[in-house]
Structures are given as C-alpha cells and as structure tokens.
Amino acid sequence: LGVTVPWRNSIGLAVREGRDGPFVKSSPAPLLDRCAADPFTLSYPFVLRDGPLWRMWYGSNLRWGSQEQDMDHVIKYAESQDGLTWVRQGEIALGLNGPEEYALCRPWVEKIEAGYRMWYCHRGAAYRLGRADSPDGRLWKRQSAGIEVSSDGWDSEMLAYPAVIEHRGRRFLFYNGNRYGKTGFGVAVEA
C-alpha cells in the first residue's frame, strides 16, 4: 500500500523536559499508525486534555483512488487515558458535506462554554475554512466560519490550516492562503 498511494502518514510523539528543553522523539516508531480503523493514512492530530481524558481529532482517509478527489479524507476521533495508548474505533467526528467535498483536515479544537468548537479546512475546488460546534466533542454541527477568501491578493484563492489562540483577551485566527501558504500565513482578529 505504501507504493500505491501518493503519501503515507502516521502520528508520532515528541516530549521535552522542562519548559526550555528541546523536543525529542519518544520512540523511533509512530505513536499511531495504520490499522483496521485507519487503513490508508492518518494525519493532522489535535490533542486536548479534558479532565482525566485525552481526546484526539485527526485526519483519516475512508478510501483511495487514482484521482485526488477520490480520497474521502475525514476527521476522526480517538480517546486515551494516558496520552500514549489510544482507542480508535473508526469514529468519524466530522464527515464530508456532499459529493463536491473530498477532504477535511487540520482540526483545531477549543473547549467553550457550550461544549467544543472545531476549526478545520475543507476542500472541494479549493480549501476553505470551516467551523463546527459540539456539546460533547463527538457529534458536530457545522457553522459559518465567518471568513472568506479576499477579492485579490495572497488569500484570494484558498484558506487553509486554521489555528486559534486567545491572547490578552483577544482571539486570533492564523491561517494559510493561496498555494498552501507559499508566501506565508495571515491572521484575522475576532471583532
């Protein structure tokens, strides 16, 4: 299979001692690799420690074909008690929204008052940013992301790979633009 698909990803782990030390791989082997629940590839993990539970949302292909549009890449969900041993049952957290959409990737999950909020990107003709809300982190409902491509310039064709942070009481959305961010990344500030 590693020869018949254009890429093969797995998920690793790096750790560091203290706040200023370098990150070091915890093992020469992947932490998560292909299995019956994820037979093709897995990618883009986002891990959130939620009380005693570790929760992960990650990308996984449902199928593969000769064309890029054949891959059906969705966001799946896994849980762990220790952040090292993960239970994956093939649970799709966020699936595709119609035949024109064939890839969801790079989840970024926040704990909010009403539950959870996921930022992600979705692809049909080109990547766009998406947002979904969930009361439990498992069942998600899509919402408007509140940002679209610009009329011209570096982010006029695509928006991808969101990351959201709060700093000094303000929220910032970082994202890549045209050609996967070839000329850099942008930031939008929540009004």
C-alpha positions in Angstrom: 0.0 0.0 0.0 2.8 2.4 0.7 3.6 2.4 -3.0 0.1 2.7 -4.4 -0.9 5.9 -2.6 0.9 9.3 -3.1 1.7 9.6 0.6 1.5 7.7 3.8 1.4 9.4 7.2 1.4 8.3 10.8 1.3 10.2 14.1 4.4 10.5 16.3 5.1 11.9 19.7 8.0 14.2 20.9 8.5 15.2 24.5 10.7 17.7 26.4 12.0 18.0 29.9 11.1 21.4 31.4 9.9 24.5 29.5 13.1 25.3 27.6 14.5 21.9 26.6 14.5 20.6 23.1 11.7 18.2 21.9 12.9 14.6 21.5 11.1 11.8 19.7 9.7 9.4 22.3 10.2 6.4 20.0 11.7 5.6 16.6 8.2 4.1 15.8 5.0 6.0 15.3 2.6 6.5 18.2 -0.3 5.8 15.9 0.0 4.0 12.5 -2.4 2.4 10.1 -4.8 -0.2 11.5 -8.2 -1.6 10.7 -9.9 1.6 11.7 -7.4 3.7 9.6 -6.2 1.5 6.8 -4.8 4.2 4.4 -3.2 7.1 6.3 -3.7 9.3 9.3 -2.7 12.9 9.8 -3.1 16.3 11.4 -3.8 15.3 15.0 -5.1 17.8 17.5 -5.0 16.6 21.1 -6.9 18.2 24.0 -6.5 17.1 27.7 -10.1 17.2 29.0 -10.1 16.4 32.7 -8.7 12.9 33.1 -9.2 12.1 29.4 -7.0 12.8 26.5 -9.0 13.5 23.3 -7.7 13.4 19.7 -9.3 14.6 16.4 -7.2 13.6 13.4 -7.5 13.2 9.6 -8.0 9.8 8.0 -8.9 8.5 4.6 -12.0 6.4 4.1 -10.9 5.3 0.6 -8.3 5.9 -2.0 -8.4 6.2 -5.8 -6.3 7.3 -8.7 -7.5 11.0 -8.5 -7.0 13.4 -5.6 -10.8 13.8 -5.4 -11.1 10.0 -4.7 -9.5 10.2 -1.3 -12.5 11.0 1.0 -10.4 12.4 3.9 -12.5 13.0 7.1 -11.8 13.9 10.7 -11.9 11.0 13.1 -11.9 10.8 16.9 -9.9 8.8 19.5 -9.5 8.7 23.3 -6.8 7.9 25.7 -6.4 7.6 29.5 -2.7 8.5 29.4 -2.0 10.3 26.1 0.1 7.4 24.9 -2.3 4.4 24.4 -5.2 5.5 22.1 -8.5 3.8 21.5 -9.5 4.2 17.8 -12.7 2.7 16.6 -13.1 4.4 13.3 -15.5 7.0 14.7 -16.0 9.9 12.3 -16.2 13.1 14.2 -16.8 15.3 11.1 -17.7 13.8 7.7 -17.9 15.1 4.2 -20.7 17.5 3.2 -21.8 16.3 -0.2 -20.1 14.9 -3.3 -18.2 18.1 -4.2 -16.3 18.0 -0.9 -13.5 15.4 -0.6 -11.1 16.5 2.2 -11.4 17.8 5.7 -8.2 18.4 7.6 -6.2 20.2 10.3 -8.7 20.2 13.1 -8.2 22.8 15.9 -10.5 22.2 18.9 -11.3 24.6 21.7 -13.3 23.9 24.9 -16.1 26.6 25.1 -18.9 27.2 27.5 -21.5 25.3 25.4 -19.1 22.4 24.8 -16.5 22.4 22.0 -15.6 24.3 18.9 -13.6 22.9 16.0 -11.9 24.9 13.3 -10.8 22.9 10.2 -10.4 23.3 6.5 -12.5 21.6 3.8 -11.8 21.1 0.2 -13.8 21.0 -2.9 -12.5 23.1 -5.8 -10.1 24.8 -3.2 -9.6 24.8 0.5 -11.9 27.0 2.7 -12.0 27.4 6.5 -14.8 25.7 8.4 -16.2 25.7 11.9 -18.3 23.2 13.8 -19.7 23.2 17.3 -20.4 20.2 19.6 -21.9 19.7 23.0 -19.8 16.6 23.7 -16.8 16.7 21.3 -18.2 13.8 19.3 -21.3 15.0 17.5 -20.6 18.1 15.5 -22.8 20.7 13.7 -21.2 22.9 11.0 -21.4 26.6 11.5 -20.2 29.6 9.4 -16.5 30.2 9.8 -17.0 33.9 9.4 -14.2 34.4 7.0 -14.0 34.0 3.2 -11.3 34.5 0.5 -10.3 38.0 -0.3 -11.2 39.6 -3.7 -7.5 39.6 -4.6 -4.1 39.1 -3.1 -2.3 36.3 -1.1 -5.6 34.7 0.2 -7.9 35.2 -2.8 -7.9 31.5 -3.9 -7.8 29.4 -0.8 -7.8 29.5 3.1 -6.4 26.5 4.9 -4.9 25.1 8.1 -6.5 27.2 10.9 -5.2 27.8 14.4 -7.0 29.9 17.0 -5.4 31.4 20.1 -6.5 33.8 22.8 -4.0 36.5 23.8 -4.7 39.4 26.2 -8.4 39.0 25.9 -8.5 38.9 22.1 -8.9 35.9 19.8 -6.6 35.4 16.8 -7.2 33.1 13.8 -4.0 32.1 12.0 -4.4 30.5 8.5 -2.6 29.8 5.3 -3.6 31.4 2.0 -3.0 30.6 -1.7 -0.9 27.6 -2.6 -1.0 26.2 0.9 0.6 29.4 2.3 3.5 29.6 -0.1 4.0 33.3 0.6 3.3 33.0 4.4 0.3 33.0 6.7 -2.2 35.5 7.8 -4.0 36.4 11.0 -7.6 37.6 11.5 -8.7 39.2 14.7 -12.1 38.5 16.1 -14.2 41.6 16.2 
